[in-house]
């Protein structure tokens, strides 16, 4: 098919043989799964081996090479943990093999909430099943927060010391580089963030873009989160920010506002407060300071998406970020204006 990325199967098979992977001497089957500006994913089959290959596209910026190796490091460190993850199979840092570094991960026999406009059965027709999906999504954050990142060798993955002290300066510097318009509410939310900090800060593994779009579930009920994927923004930071990333636009009444997430039907799922209470009970962590995380998550996401909007050109997807960015920043400012969280 014209335009679909391909791999050099002979070169890949040679590398797999040298890496001692199963199937030496047998045909290698390769099929393209998905891709975009960030990464391409292919399914590989060879003898009893079935896995997925993930690599940056040929025209991706050079820093994506470091990103793909960072992703590998995280999923490799998760081996043996209860954090839902793909199996770490093998990694190749040598760009001469396929043109970019890549890694192989176990193939997940599950489904993604973004794979179709509707949830699959039985979740499409069973509201209590949809509630299970939401609770499982939050469970992923709970498990990331419990993960022994130091014992797994990830102590240098991020800089947890001063993590929250750096957020405003870092992202405002980023915003000022890409600024093309004023965002109403930015000044209010920024000033509030400068004066507030979490009540406590327990560093942990965080995904950085945690949402339904970056997880996979097992088929059937009860709902089971099989894997958290796309770790390109993973770091040692604050897992509660991942929770705010999920709940930042989550409605209290999912029946009245089932389309708030934009790509998944939330009807039948618990409201924001219920999911926050669930996190508190399962993690044992206080959530009295969650206003801080909601402001930071919506403010930061608005700034991140603004970069795409400013370079949108004729791209309708990036153009579509425009109104959403304004909504996110307005939500950040509104939470800041109404919060009773004490200043530091």
N, C-alpha and C positions, 0 to 999 in steps of 0.2 A: 504493500500500500504506500503510495507516494506520501512523503513527509513524515512517516513513522520512523523513529530512531531505530538503529540496528547496532549489533555488536559484531566484532570480529570473532566468530565462533572458534576458528582454528587457534587463534592466539589465546583466547580465554580457556579453551580445553587444555592447551599446553601448560598454562599457568596453574590450572586446577590439578593437573597431574603432578606438577612440581610441588604443589602444596600438600600432596598426599590425600586429596579428597577422593571419595568413593567414585567408582565408575571408569577408572582408567581404561582406555581402549574402546569404550563404548560410545555410541553417538550422543552428542549433546544437543538437547532441544532447548531453544530459546524463544520466548514469546514476550512481546512488549505489553506491559500492564498499564502504566500511566506515566505522566511526566509533565514538566512545566519549566518555569524559569529557575526553579530551585534544584530539583533532582529528577532523574529518570529511574523507573523501576521496571525490571524484567523478571519473568519467571524462568527458572532453570530446572530442567529435568535431565538426569543422567543416572542410569541404572536405578538404584534405590534412593538416590539423592533428589530431593525436591526442595528448592530454596528460592529466595528472591535476591536479585542483585540491585544495589542502589548506588548511583553515581551522579555527579553533576553533569549537565549537558555540556557539549563541546564548547559552546559560546558563553558559558557562565563565567562570572568574575573569578579571578585567581583565588580569592579568599574562600570560595566554596570548597576548595580542596581541603583546607584546614577544617572546614565545617563538617565534611563527610567523615574525616578521621575522628573528629570530636564525637560525632554520633556513634561511631563504632566503639569508641572508648567507653561511652556510657552503657550501651547495651551489653558489652563484654563484662563490665563491672556488675551489671545486674544479674549475671548468671548465678543461679542458686537462691536468689532472693524471691520474696513474694510479690514484688512489684511486677505487674503484668508487663511482659516484654517479649520481643522476638528472640529466638535463639541466635547467639553469635556463632557464625559458622567459620568465616575466614575474612581476612582483610588484605588488600593490596595497596600499598602506598606508592608503588611505582607507576607513574603516569604513562610510561612507555608501553604498558600492556594494552590498555584500552583508551589511552588518550587522557584519562583523568583517574585519580585514585578511586577505589570502589570497595565495597564490602558485600559479603554474602550473609544473609540472615535466614532463619528458618521460615518456611512458608506458613502463613496463618490460615487455617481452614475456618474462616469466620466471615463476618460481614461488617461493613463500615456504614455508619449512619448517613454518609454523603454519597453512597453508591447508587441511590435511587431517590425519586421524589417522595416516596412513601416508605414507612417502616415495613420490614418483612413480617410475615406471619410468624408467630402468633401475636406479635406486638402491635400490628396494625389494628386488630380487632379486640384486643384484651387490654383495657385501660390499666389494670393492676400490673400487667407486664411492662407497660411503659414506665410506671413508677419504679420498677426494678432497675431499668436502664439508668435512671437518674441517680439512684442510690449507688449503683455500681460505679458510675462516673466519679462520684465524690469519694468512694472507697479508694480509687486510684490515687487520689491526693493524700488520703490518710496513710497509705502504704509508702508513698514517696517520702512523707514526713518522718516515718519510722526507719527508713533505710539507713544502714550504717555506712555512710559515704566515706568516712575516714578509713574504716576497716577494709572497704572495697578499693582503696587506692585513689580516691577522687578528691583528696584534700586540696590539691592545687588546681582543681577544675574551675573554681571561681574565687572571688574574694569576699567571703561573708562579712569580714570585719568592715564596719562602716557601710554596709550594703545600702541601708535606707538613707544614710547621709549623702550618698552620691547620686541618688535618683533624679532629683530636680535639676541639679547642675548638668548632669550628663544628657538628659533628654531635652532640656531647653537649649543646650548647645547644638544638639541634633536638629531641633526644630528651627532654630535661627539659620541653619545652613540651607534648609529646604523651604523656608517660608515663602509663600506666594500670596497669602491672604491673611486677614485677621480671623481668629477663631473666638467668637463670643464665649465668655466663661473661662478662657485660658488664664487670664490674670487672677481671677478669683480662686480658681483651683490651685494654681501654682503658689500663690501667697499662702494658702491654707496648708499645703503640703510642706512648705518651708517651716511652718510653725508647729507641725505635729509629727509624732513618731508612734510606732506601735507601743502598746503597754509592755509587751515583752517581744523578744525576737529570738526564735530558735532556728538556727540555720539548718537547711536540709536540701535534699535534691529537689529541684523544681524543673518543670518542663519548659516553661516560658511561653507556650502557646497552647495551653491545655484547654481542650474543648471536644465536643462530640466529633468534630472533623478529624481529630488526631488519635482516635482510639478504634479498636476493633472488638467485636463481641462474638461469643459463641452462638451457633445456631440454636434456636429453641429456648425453652424456659426450663429452670429459672435463668434470668439474665446473668451472664457471666462476662466480665471484662477480660478478654484474652490478652490484649497487648496495647500498650501505649506506643505510638509510632511518631516518626518525624521529630527527632530530638535535636534539631539543628540549633535551637535556642536554649538547650539544656545547660544548667549551671548549678553551682551550689549557692543558693540564695534563700528565698523565703517561700516555702510551699503554700502558705496562706495567700500569697499573691496569685498562685494558680487557681485557688478557690474563688478569688474575686474575679479572675478572668472568666470563669464559668458563670458566676452569679451576677456579674456587672449589669447584664441586660435581662436577667431572668425575672419574670413577673411573679408577683405574689399570687395572682389568680391565673393559672395556666389555661383554664377553660375560656376565660375572657380574652386572653392574649396568647393564643397558641403559636403565633408566628413571630414572636419577638426575636428569636434567634436567627430568623431569616432562611434557614435551610433544613430545619427539622420541626415536626409537629410536636409541641410540648403538651398538648391536651392529655389529661390523665396522669401527668407527672406532678410531683409535689411542688409547692410554691417555694419561693426563695427562703423564707424564714424556716420552713420545715427542713430544707436541705442544710441550712446553716446550723440548726439544732442537731441534725444528724451528724454533721462533721464534728461538732463540739463533743458529742457523746462518744463517738467512735475514736476520736483522736486524743481526747482528754485535754485538749487545748482550749484556752479561753477565746471567746470571740467578741468580747466587749469592745474591742478596738476595730471591729470590722469596717466601720465607716472609713477609716484610714485606707484600708485596702481597696475599698470600692472606689474611692476618689482616685487613688494611684492607678488602679487598673484601667478605668475609663479614660483618664487623662493620658496615660501612656499609650493606650491603644489608639486613641484619636491621633496622637502625634505620629505613631508608626504608620497608620493608614494614610496620613496626610502626604507622606513621601510618595506613595503610589498615586494618589490623586494629582499631585503636582506634575507628575510625569505621564499622566494618562494619555495625552494625545487623543487619538481616535479609538482607544480601547474602551469599549462600553463597560467592561467589568470594573476597571479602575475609575472610570467616571462615576460609576455607581457608588463609590465610597464617599462622594461629596456630602450628601445629606446625612449619612450614617455618622461621619466624623463630627458634624455639628451636633447631632443627638448625643453622642458620647461625651463631648466636652460640656454640653449643657447639663447632662446627668452628673458629671463630676462636680461642676460648680454648684448644682442644687444640693447634692449631698454635703458638700463642704459648708454651704450656707446654713443648713439645718442641723448639722451634727453638734452634739454636746460633748464630744471628746475633748478632754482638757489639753491645753497646749503644753509643750515641753519647755 
